[in-house]
Amino acid sequence: MAKISEIEPLVLYEQEADARWASYSILVKVVTSDGRVSYGEAVPTLRVLPVVSAVRQVARAFVGRDPHEISAAFYEWYRQDFFLSRSFESATALSAIDMALWDLKARELGAPLHELLGGAIRTRVPVYANGWYGGCRDAACFAERAKEVVKRGYTALKFDPFKDSFNYITPKRLKEAEEIVAAVREAVGDEVDILIEHHGRFDANAAVEIAKRLEPYNPYFMEEPVHHEDIEAYRKYKAATSLRVAMGERLISAKEALQYMAEGLVDVVQPDACNIGGVTGSLKVATLAEAFSVEVSYHNAYGPVQFAVEVQLSAVTPTLYRLESFYDFWPQWKRDLIGDPFKTVDSSVEVPKRPGIGVDVNEKAVERYKAEPREIQPTEEPVWVVRGTW
């Protein structure tokens, strides 16, 4: 019986991207004793060094185990790591390894991952565009770029119009945000969904004020309108506005997701396979979402392995809204890591039917872009915003 023989974090880099949080990629390579190889993906952001270290630590609980025993390994790390429920680094390391093990199992069985998860509900996954507005700081730029996105076939797009606002928003910045949203709505028409990204940076009062100003433009949802951990602010926001709330990219367990769903604080949950627990954790959140009549829109902002995994997850998710997609707006090297197989047509991508997650990682490309992990220098413009928009 083959065992897991090696787990290696690989840091990749070419140059800084508009999605600055994902300028680096962290792939996690899992090798078995009989020579099979698979990859997962972890979250980089400002924490490349600690995430690499966490992968190496979590790997110690997996090496030597049967790669088929995904749930047993998952719960063994839950038993070992006292702070898993509070550690992003531990959660993303576990998530990446979990993805790779699911891919290994599906490949061994000669089936696409979605077949192991009950079979596809849909053969094409609807997507929305993100990452398209790098360098935009005025309404005219946002509007022109939005038109270009719609010309590419997208019927939904997301953007952050709030510039350098944090916690509160000044009357000037609120006026500018409204002008941007109004311009985008006029540019794309009423049939295209516009999604307003807040990046979880406002207090409740500011978020409610924003909601009142932007409601006339009919956004499909308001993403992370308040700070992620501020449940009281979410309660206040939901009581003050009828706009849909999307959130979830910073959730690191299904139990945490349950807190928001059980109180009716979220309408569109956005689990991220790179930190919610991989395929295993994503499925748990999707099941909860179905039970609470909450839509699912997987957060998908880091790299190509994540994208492929979440296409497979989206294929089997009953309450799917759309999958987030930076795919067409990434630098080419990220697409080349998996051979650039996904083509967006009519705001959707086809679900691959090849074994595993449906794509192969190009190991020559991995070698070409391999980089040393390093500390990231913070700048005035935070790493979590699209470059040139602060």
Secondary structure by P-SEA (a helix, b strand, c coil): cccccbbbbbbbbccccccccccbbbbbbbbcccccccbbbbbbcccaaaaaaaaaaaaaacccccccaaaaaaaaaaaccccccccaaaaaaaaaaaaaaaaaaaaaaccccccccccccccbbbbbbcccccccccaaaaaaaaaaaaaacccbbbbbccccccccccaaaaaaaaaaaaaaaaaccccbbbbbbccccccaaaaaaaaaaacccccccccccccccaaaaaaaaaaccccbbbbccccccaaaaaaaaaaccccbbbbbccccccaaaaaaaaaaaaaacbbbbccccccaaaaaaaaaaaaccccccbbbbccccccccccccccccccccccbbbbbccccccccccaaaaaaacccbbbbbbcccccccccccc
